[in-house]
Amino acid sequence: MSDYKTYAAFNTMTIAGRVANAEVKEGQYGEYLSVTLYTELMDDGPTHAVQFTIKGSLLGLAKKGHLENGRRLTVTGHMSKFEVIYFNEKQGKYVPLQKPRLTLVEATILPGGLGAPAKTIEHKQAPVDAPIDMAPPMPSDAEKLASVGA
């Protein structure tokens, strides 16, 4: 054990992902935005969750409904913790998280960090009264043989 005070290393990181959840909350110092991003650290790798809180223009965008799930977002912040397990009170034991979770503090979205929204897929419904073409009846074996012999 050292007699010296330890200080955090300059552990700033920039990470990009897709918004999985963005929720406006009320705290001790007013409103803030709690965001969870999903990202993959490597090609074909597992998905990780990145959590952070933020105020400012991103909070305004979320309140207006422009920070929907699936939107690309690039965030910069200080890594405060990385968790892979949690204590499940019902089971009375530690269990693995479905997605390992990285928490950032002092998070900021730099210019250009707000990316494209998720693509919306329009599903076209066939009208209920649309005509249905019936398939012609299948020829019987006797009819098939008769047409071959002719």
C-alpha positions in Angstrom: 0.0 0.0 0.0 1.3 3.4 -0.9 1.3 6.5 1.2 0.6 8.6 -1.8 -2.7 9.7 -3.2 -3.6 8.1 -6.5 -5.1 10.0 -9.4 -7.1 8.8 -12.3 -5.3 8.4 -15.6 -6.4 10.4 -18.5 -8.9 7.7 -19.5 -10.9 9.6 -22.1 -12.4 7.7 -24.9 -14.6 8.3 -27.9 -17.1 5.6 -28.8 -19.8 5.3 -31.5 -23.0 3.3 -31.4 -26.7 3.3 -31.8 -29.1 4.7 -29.2 -30.8 1.9 -27.3 -32.5 4.0 -24.7 -32.7 7.8 -24.0 -34.7 8.9 -21.0 -35.2 12.4 -19.6 -34.8 12.3 -15.8 -35.0 14.8 -12.9 -32.1 15.0 -10.6 -30.6 17.0 -7.8 -29.5 19.7 -10.2 -32.4 19.6 -12.6 -33.2 17.7 -15.7 -30.7 15.5 -17.5 -30.7 12.9 -20.1 -29.7 9.3 -19.4 -28.5 7.5 -22.5 -27.6 3.9 -23.3 -25.8 3.1 -26.6 -25.2 -0.3 -28.0 -21.9 -0.8 -29.8 -19.6 -3.6 -31.0 -16.0 -3.3 -30.2 -14.8 -5.6 -33.0 -16.3 -7.1 -36.2 -18.7 -9.9 -35.5 -18.1 -9.3 -31.8 -20.6 -9.2 -28.9 -22.7 -6.1 -28.3 -21.7 -3.9 -25.3 -23.8 -1.2 -23.6 -22.3 2.3 -23.0 -24.1 4.4 -20.4 -23.8 8.1 -19.8 -25.7 11.2 -18.6 -25.7 14.6 -20.3 -27.3 18.0 -20.3 -27.5 20.7 -23.0 -28.6 20.5 -26.6 -28.9 16.7 -26.6 -31.5 17.0 -23.8 -33.5 19.4 -25.9 -33.3 17.1 -28.9 -34.6 14.2 -26.8 -37.5 16.3 -25.4 -38.5 17.1 -29.0 -38.4 13.4 -29.9 -35.3 13.6 -32.2 -33.2 11.1 -30.2 -35.0 8.0 -31.1 -33.7 4.4 -30.7 -31.4 3.4 -33.5 -29.9 6.8 -34.1 -26.1 6.8 -34.6 -24.3 8.7 -31.9 -20.6 9.3 -31.1 -19.8 10.3 -27.5 -16.6 11.3 -25.8 -16.1 10.9 -22.0 -14.1 9.6 -19.1 -14.5 5.8 -18.5 -15.5 5.4 -14.9 -16.3 1.7 -14.7 -16.8 -1.4 -16.8 -19.2 -4.1 -15.4 -19.8 -7.6 -16.6 -21.8 -8.9 -13.6 -24.5 -7.6 -11.2 -26.1 -8.8 -8.0 -29.5 -10.4 -8.6 -31.4 -9.9 -5.3 -34.1 -12.5 -6.2 -31.5 -15.2 -6.9 -29.3 -14.0 -4.1 -26.1 -14.2 -6.2 -24.1 -12.5 -8.9 -25.0 -13.2 -12.5 -23.5 -12.0 -15.8 -25.0 -9.0 -17.6 -26.5 -9.8 -21.0 -24.4 -7.0 -22.4 -21.2 -5.9 -20.6 -21.7 -2.2 -19.5 -19.2 0.7 -19.8 -20.1 3.9 -17.9 -18.8 7.3 -19.1 -18.8 10.5 -17.0 -18.3 14.0 -18.2 -19.7 12.9 -21.5 -20.0 15.3 -24.4 -21.2 15.0 -28.0 -18.7 16.8 -30.2 -19.8 18.5 -33.5 -20.7 15.8 -36.0 -21.3 13.3 -33.2 -25.1 13.2 -33.8 -25.5 10.7 -36.6 -28.3 9.5 -38.9 -31.5 8.3 -37.5 -32.5 4.6 -37.8 -34.0 3.6 -41.1 -37.7 3.2 -40.9 -39.1 0.3 -42.8 -42.6 0.7 -44.2 -44.7 -2.4 -44.3 -47.3 -2.2 -46.9 -50.5 -4.0 -46.1 -52.6 -5.6 -48.9 -56.1 -4.2 -48.9 -58.6 -6.4 -47.2 -60.8 -6.6 -50.3 -57.9 -7.3 -52.7 -58.8 -10.0 -55.3 -57.2 -13.3 -54.9 -56.3 -15.4 -58.0 -57.1 -19.0 -57.6 -54.5 -21.5 -58.8 -55.7 -23.8 -61.6 -56.6 -27.3 -60.6 -53.8 -29.8 -60.7 -54.2 -32.5 -63.4 -54.7 -36.0 -62.2 -52.2 -38.8 -63.0 -54.5 -40.2 -65.7 -54.7 -36.8 -67.4 -50.9 -36.4 -67.3 -50.4 -39.9 -68.9 -53.0 -39.2 -71.5 -51.3 -35.9 -72.5 -47.9 -37.6 -72.8 -49.2 -40.5 -75.0 -51.0 -38.2 -77.4 
